[in-house]
Amino acid sequence: MNSERTPVPVAPWVGGKRALARRICALIDADQHLTYAEPFVGMGGIFLRRRRAAKAEFINDAGRDVYTLFRVLQEHYVAFLDLLRFQITTQANFERLAAVDPASLTDLQRAARFLYLQRLAFGGKVAGRNFGLGAGRSARFNLTTLEPDLEALHSRLAGVTVTCMDFAPFIARVDRPDTLFYLDPPYWGCEDYYGKTLFSRARFEEMAAVLGGIEGRFILSLNDVPGVRETFGAFRLHPVKTTYTLSSTGQKPERPELLIANFDLGV
């Protein structure tokens, strides 16, 4: 296996922290923790970009498709590659798979469907996916170019515990004085971007209460809006600026975000 290749997210993810990843990962790497845990791992944009692995690592997502993809890559990598070999990039295939109920599939089929749809969906959307066209780009589902990244991710997941739980019981189960949590929940105002039933606005208050009672440390990233400042006002709030690309213009306006923690981040 090509264990030297740096693992990267294998599919786009709406709300992924690519623009802030270097800054967040530097804060995580500077913290002296033995256990690292992410309750909302998504495609692993922060988890995979960290430079220092922890002694114990836990990644979680309440989305069954995310969990299934990571678990299949861990446990059934060769069979998964075989299933992917004859997939090609077509709008007809995208629409066919989008119409399939994932609950009717085997775990291997479900993981393959999810990876295919995420790689081809416009903007890395999860709910309400649309087929994305990228002018000047090669086909976005090409196993020849994708396989090295899948192999690197398979190798990186060795020794990582992958779970599919709600954030509150996950935090309670993993919390220790030496644990560092990084949380990247849906943005305030975008709670249904990952599915109608996975998260709601009311959960932010519960999250603040849960984080207020943990033994470990946490870093939480969210958009800087009044509701976030009010809900998490008991913690340290660190305003930061990031950018995002407007698809229609190519412009990159600044966007205010907050890094929220229960310890001094030094920023």
Phi, psi and omega per residue, in radians:
M1 nan 2.576 -3.138
N2 -1.463 1.347 -3.051
S3 -1.313 -0.194 -3.093
E4 -1.475 -0.296 -3.141
R5 -1.207 2.339 -3.139
T6 -1.257 2.160 3.141
P7 -1.219 2.478 3.128
V8 -2.362 2.820 3.036
P9 -0.997 2.361 -3.054
V10 -1.599 0.033 3.088
A11 -2.736 2.659 3.062
P12 -1.120 2.765 -3.120
W13 -2.591 2.102 3.137
V14 -1.070 2.287 -3.104
G15 1.477 0.081 3.085
G16 -1.053 2.584 -2.983
K17 -1.653 0.700 -3.060
R18 -1.013 -0.764 -3.083
A19 -1.187 -0.512 -3.124
L20 -1.786 -0.002 -2.970
A21 -1.028 -0.780 -3.092
R22 -1.070 -0.737 -3.127
R23 -1.181 -0.788 -3.130
I24 -1.154 -0.758 -3.121
C25 -1.127 -0.605 3.090
A26 -1.103 -0.679 3.100
L27 -1.170 -0.714 3.137
I28 -1.153 -0.796 -3.102
D29 -1.151 -0.473 -3.133
A30 -1.358 -0.288 -3.106
D31 -1.443 2.400 -3.128
Q32 -1.592 1.458 3.135
H33 -2.061 2.693 3.064
L34 -1.738 -0.488 -3.131
T35 -2.108 2.346 3.108
Y36 -2.127 2.373 -3.058
A37 -2.527 2.417 3.067
E38 -2.155 1.997 3.102
P39 -1.299 -0.370 -3.126
F40 -2.256 1.303 -2.955
V41 -1.307 -0.493 -3.087
G42 0.984 -2.272 3.091
M43 -1.603 0.151 3.026
G44 1.410 0.501 -3.089
G45 -1.012 -0.654 3.086
I46 -1.550 -0.804 -3.118
F47 -0.899 -0.784 -3.050
L48 -1.402 -0.347 -3.089
R49 -1.615 -0.096 3.065
R50 -1.118 2.566 -3.135
R51 -1.590 -0.416 -3.052
R52 -2.064 2.058 3.077
A53 -1.333 2.516 3.095
A54 -1.507 2.883 3.106
K55 -1.076 -0.704 3.083
A56 -2.254 2.362 -3.086
E57 -2.308 2.335 -3.124
F58 -2.271 2.225 3.026
I59 -2.141 2.463 -3.028
N60 -2.455 2.592 2.953
D61 -2.671 2.348 3.125
A62 -1.254 -0.283 3.084
G63 -1.281 2.079 -3.086
R64 -1.064 -0.611 -3.128
D65 -1.154 -0.739 3.109
V66 -1.062 -0.880 3.128
Y67 -0.997 -0.791 -3.090
T68 -1.122 -0.707 3.123
L69 -1.063 -0.851 -3.125
F70 -1.137 -0.720 -3.114
R71 -1.178 -0.700 3.104
V72 -1.131 -0.712 3.090
L73 -1.101 -0.587 3.075
Q74 -1.186 -0.870 -2.855
E75 -1.839 -0.390 -3.029
H76 -2.352 0.764 -2.991
Y77 -1.050 -0.847 -3.076
V78 -1.119 -0.805 3.122
A79 -1.115 -0.593 3.119
F80 -1.138 -0.776 3.101
L81 -1.050 -0.738 3.133
D82 -1.049 -0.646 -3.131
L83 -1.222 -0.489 -3.074
L84 -1.503 -0.265 -2.897
R85 -1.024 -0.558 -3.024
F86 -1.859 0.258 3.067
Q87 -1.377 2.373 3.082
I88 -2.216 2.812 -3.082
T89 -1.493 1.810 3.036
T90 -2.438 2.579 3.104
Q91 -1.149 -0.620 -3.141
A92 -1.099 -0.747 3.132
N93 -1.180 -0.679 3.088
F94 -1.028 -0.849 -3.101
E95 -1.187 -0.600 3.094
R96 -1.113 -0.828 -3.112
L97 -1.226 -0.601 3.116
A98 -1.090 -0.517 -3.111
A99 -1.438 -0.174 -3.100
V100 -1.386 2.390 3.029
D101 -1.312 1.984 -3.089
P102 -1.058 -0.430 3.137
A103 -1.169 -0.304 -3.138
S104 -1.511 -0.034 -3.026
L105 -1.808 2.798 2.952
T106 -1.243 2.916 3.125
D107 -1.059 -0.722 3.118
L108 -1.090 -0.808 3.132
Q109 -1.122 -0.693 -3.120
R110 -1.140 -0.746 3.126
A111 -1.134 -0.709 3.135
A112 -1.145 -0.750 3.106
R113 -1.052 -0.826 -3.098
F114 -1.088 -0.812 3.141
L115 -1.070 -0.761 3.141
Y116 -1.074 -0.847 -3.107
L117 -1.138 -0.728 -3.120
Q118 -1.160 -0.640 3.141
R119 -1.236 -0.475 -3.083
L120 -1.763 -0.264 -3.081
A121 -1.242 2.464 3.111
F122 -1.120 2.220 3.048
G123 1.197 0.263 -3.131
G124 1.155 0.433 -3.121
K125 -1.149 2.622 3.082
V126 -1.868 -0.936 3.074
A127 -1.532 2.362 3.125
G128 1.139 0.789 -3.114
R129 -1.099 2.540 2.997
N130 -2.228 2.563 3.120
F131 -1.160 2.173 -3.096
G132 -1.684 2.400 3.068
L133 -1.949 2.205 3.132
G134 -2.022 1.752 3.135
A135 -1.113 2.395 3.126
G136 1.382 0.162 -3.139
R137 -2.052 2.640 3.028
S138 -1.268 2.942 3.134
A139 -0.959 2.357 -3.031
R140 -1.409 -0.181 2.993
F141 -2.075 1.623 -3.121
N142 -2.343 1.856 -3.031
L143 -1.096 -0.453 3.121
T144 -1.035 -0.734 3.132
T145 -1.573 -0.415 -3.095
L146 -1.425 -0.570 -3.016
E147 -0.993 -0.743 3.114
P148 -1.039 -0.622 3.114
D149 -1.238 -0.649 3.079
L150 -1.132 -0.693 3.135
E151 -1.148 -0.736 3.116
A152 -1.114 -0.690 3.108
L153 -1.178 -0.729 3.076
H154 -0.969 -0.792 3.134
S155 -1.153 -0.696 -3.099
R156 -1.175 -0.508 -3.094
L157 -1.367 -0.131 3.094
A158 -1.052 2.205 3.134
G159 1.476 -0.045 3.114
V160 -1.623 2.351 3.074
T161 -1.559 2.170 -3.106
V162 -1.948 2.240 -3.125
T163 -2.306 2.854 3.096
C164 -2.257 1.561 -3.056
M165 -2.423 2.856 2.927
D166 -1.152 2.643 -3.043
F167 -1.068 -0.629 -3.040
A168 -1.147 -0.927 3.086
P169 -1.150 -0.526 3.079
F170 -1.094 -0.829 3.133
I171 -1.070 -0.764 -3.135
A172 -1.075 -0.643 -3.086
R173 -1.276 -0.594 -3.027
V174 -1.687 -0.280 -3.016
D175 -1.079 2.219 3.028
R176 -2.571 2.867 3.099
P177 -1.042 -0.449 -3.105
D178 -1.724 0.256 -3.125
T179 -1.640 2.383 2.966
L180 -1.991 2.160 3.074
F181 -1.761 2.379 2.889
Y182 -2.014 2.197 -3.086
L183 -2.040 2.244 3.092
D184 -2.275 1.227 -3.108
P185 -1.308 3.040 3.024
P186 -0.983 2.546 3.091
Y187 -1.093 2.634 2.993
W188 -1.032 2.169 -3.081
G189 1.640 -0.126 -3.139
C190 -2.216 0.550 -2.975
E191 -1.091 -0.455 -3.060
D192 -1.750 0.232 -3.102
Y193 -1.157 -0.337 -3.071
Y194 -1.938 0.177 -3.101
G195 2.295 2.549 -3.027
K196 -1.171 -0.469 -2.973
T197 -1.904 -0.023 -3.033
L198 -1.392 -0.557 -3.030
F199 -2.699 2.671 3.114
S200 -2.507 2.853 -3.124
R201 -0.988 -0.646 -3.106
A202 -1.108 -0.391 -3.090
R203 -1.204 -0.354 -3.125
F204 -1.118 -0.694 3.105
E205 -1.130 -0.703 3.080
E206 -1.100 -0.708 3.128
M207 -1.069 -0.758 3.122
A208 -1.076 -0.692 3.119
A209 -1.164 -0.741 3.121
V210 -1.095 -0.815 -3.106
L211 -1.180 -0.487 3.106
G212 -1.220 -0.250 -3.097
G213 -1.959 0.133 -3.079
I214 -1.433 2.734 3.056
E215 -1.442 -0.536 -3.081
G216 -1.478 -2.862 3.138
R217 -1.991 2.771 3.108
F218 -2.522 2.668 2.929
I219 -2.189 2.226 -3.119
L220 -2.157 2.307 3.101
S221 -1.991 2.298 -3.141
L222 -2.620 2.882 3.053
N223 -1.230 2.564 -3.070
D224 -1.522 1.606 3.104
V225 -2.290 2.778 -3.072
P226 -0.965 -0.688 -3.125
G227 -1.088 -0.641 3.106
V228 -1.201 -0.777 3.139
R229 -1.086 -0.671 3.140
E230 -1.228 -0.771 -3.064
T231 -1.192 -0.658 -3.066
F232 -1.915 0.423 -3.079
G233 -1.139 -0.280 -3.141
A234 -1.351 -0.175 -3.086
F235 -1.855 3.124 3.091
R236 -1.413 2.183 -3.113
L237 -1.912 2.158 -3.107
H238 -2.074 1.787 3.123
P239 -1.192 2.405 3.061
V240 -2.386 2.828 3.093
K241 -1.987 2.438 3.033
T242 -2.407 3.080 -3.126
T243 -2.247 2.769 3.006
Y244 -2.510 2.660 -3.078
T245 -1.591 2.264 3.001
L246 -1.427 2.061 -2.997
S247 -1.049 -0.550 -3.055
S248 -1.434 -0.410 -3.045
T249 -2.078 -0.360 -3.073
G250 1.372 -0.005 3.135
Q251 -1.281 2.727 -3.130
K252 -2.219 1.361 3.123
P253 -1.238 2.709 3.093
E254 -1.325 2.571 3.118
R255 -2.304 2.249 3.140
P256 -1.373 2.330 3.049
E257 -2.298 2.943 3.111
L258 -2.145 2.358 2.864
L259 -1.770 2.133 -3.034
I260 -2.004 2.368 -3.077
A261 -2.639 2.860 3.041
N262 -1.824 0.348 3.045
F263 -2.632 2.912 -3.074
D264 -1.321 2.068 3.131
L265 -1.434 -0.242 3.128
G266 1.271 0.431 3.120
V267 -2.061 nan nan
